[in-house]
């Protein structure tokens, strides 16, 4: 499973590295150290925490988290596979995006909970890029 540095987690959560570090110090999200001593957050733990942060931000007024090309970098929080179709959820800062795509596409991208991905939005379609 992929792990993320505090800086990477902060970017995915849409907050500053200092905020992510304070949350880790307060025990809101568990960290572990790699062989070089860097603090890392397990992908599944970050996925769960990103949902919590996103739900908490739903009622708050914040600057929208957007980019010039409608790309929403985030973390995969759910993958539901059917026989032919699949549903993928991404938490990008305070935004929860859901994409319906083929099972084959999900398998080709190797999408799983806890990994980093980018949702690209055009009109009413959401496309997922593995990053």
N, C-alpha and C positions, 0 to 999 in steps of 0.2 A: 504494500500500500504506500502511496505517495505521502510524504511529509512536507510541511511548508515551514519556511523561516518566518520569524515575526513580521518582517517586512513584506513578504509575499502574502501572508495572511491578512495584513492590514490593507493591502491593495484590493484583495478579493472581498473584504468586508466593507470597503469604502471609507476607511478611517485612517488616521495617521499611525505610523509605527509606534509612536509614544502611547497612543490610546490602546493599541493591541498589546503592548508590553504591560501597561497598567492592568488590563483585563487578565492577562496571564499571571501577573504578580498577585492579583486578588483571588486567583483560583477559579475564575469564571470559565476558563478553558485550560485543559491540562497540556503541559509541555513535557518534553524529554530532551536530553542532550545527545548530540551525535559525537562521533569520535574526536572531533575538533573542539567540542565544548559549546557549539552553537545550540541555542534553544530551538526546538522544532515542535510543530503541532501536527499530530496524526490527521490525515485527510478525512477520515470518518468523523473524528471529534470536531474538526473545523466545519464540516458539513452540518452537523447537528447544531453547533454554536451559531453558524450563519443564519439558520432558520430562526433561532431564538432572537438574535439581533435584528433580523428583518421584521419579525412580528412586533418587536418592541418599538421599532421606528415607524410602524404603520400610522400611528396617530400623531407623530411629530412632524413639524414643518421643517423640511430640509431643502438644501439645494438639490435639484434633480441630478441623478447620477447618469449622465449620458456622454456620448462621444460624437465626434463629427460624422462618423460613418455608422451610427446606430449599433455599435458593438458594445455588448455588456459582458465584460470578463467576470467570471464568478467561479463557483464551485458546484459540482453536481451533487444534489441532495437526494435525488430519487431516480431510479430507473425501473420502469414497469414494462416487462416484455410480454407480448401476446404472441400468438402463432405467426402473424404477419406484421402487425403494427407494434409500435413501442411508444412510451411516454417518458420524456426526460424532463426533470425539473432542475433548474439552476437558480441559486441564490446569488445575486450580483449586488452587493451592498444591501440596501433596503428593498431591492426589487426581486420578486420571485417570478421567473419566466418558465413557462411550460411549453414544450414542443412535442408535437405528434409527428413521428417519422417511422420509417420502416424498421423492422427488427434487424434486417440485414445492415442498414446504415449504422445502427447502434453497435452491432457486433464488429463491423469493419473499423469503426472509430475506437473500439475497445472502451466505450464509456462505462464507468462504474462510479458508485457513490464515493465521494471524497476526492475525485480528480478535478483538476482545473480544466475549464472549458469556456468558450466564449459563445454567447447567443448573439446572432446577428438578425436584426429585425428589418424587414422590408414589407411595407404594406401590412397585410394580415398574416404573413408567414414568418416564422422564427426558424432560423437555420442554426445548427450547432457546429462549431469548429473545435476540435480538440487542440489544446495549446500545450 
